[in-house]
Amino acid sequence: MAQSSIEWTEMTWNPVTGCDKVSAGCKFCYAEVMARRLQAMGLEKYRDGFKITLQPDALHIPYSWKKSKVVFVNSMSDLFHPEIPLDYIKKVFRVMNETPQHKYQVLTKRAEILALYSNELDWTSNIWMGVSVENSKVLDRIQYLKSTGAKIKFLSCEPLLSALPKLELNGIDWVIVGGESGRGKIRPMRENWVLDIQQQCSDNKVPFFFKQWGGTNKKKSGRMLNGQTYDEMPAIPLEKQTI
């Protein structure tokens, strides 16, 4: 695990590493670049680079945290990658189930596998489940997410690559928006795309989090929208709280 600079979480936990590209949002994958770098540095955990690798030694880590954490699960992979066995996913969920003091944020682009496995998993309320929706071609991921038993459901529209004018936000608890960042020919995000999603969230009373404008220098680009910072987080109703 490691402290994270991602604005909407506190730390990362990677019981799996490695992935491969599945849609347009993967083009400039930061995790792939990081994995290759860590492999070159000789880190045993990344000996296979960005190939899917189970990391069972990491399963015990959340039990050692003394204070409550907000945790991004598998920042270096996708928990619902087809090469990850369901039995192992269940082990990851068991850790999250048994540590209700922590909030876990899980994000996938393999929404169809998520939906397929959903009934096999224990969806305690500390597990926030999200899908990436980077453009209008992957809107079906939202319906797959809605079909799951997750108590908190969210969308990550990052990198936002197109307008998303008719998001189906009924049953969605949180929306994150961000532009593409990194080196190379970064695909720009238009302001009107962001403003439209923010308005949709406002109209539907869905918390909205604007992560960044992105670009080759994301710190310089900042994360102000409409002259303000949007840091809204899911409001967890009493019936969704872990008892």
Secondary structure, 3 states (H helix, E strand, C coil): CEECCCCCCCEEECCEEECCCCCHHHCCCHHHHHHHHHHHCCCHHHCCCCCCEECHHHCCHHHHCCCCCEEEECCCECCCCCCCCHHHHHHHHHHHHCCCCCEEEEEECCHHHHHHHHHHCCCCCCEEEEEECCCHHHCHHHHHHHCCCCCEEEEEECCCCCCCCCCCCCCCCEEEEECCECCCCCCCCCHHHHHHHHHHHHHCCCCEEEEECCECCHHHHCCCECCECCECCCCCCHHHCCC
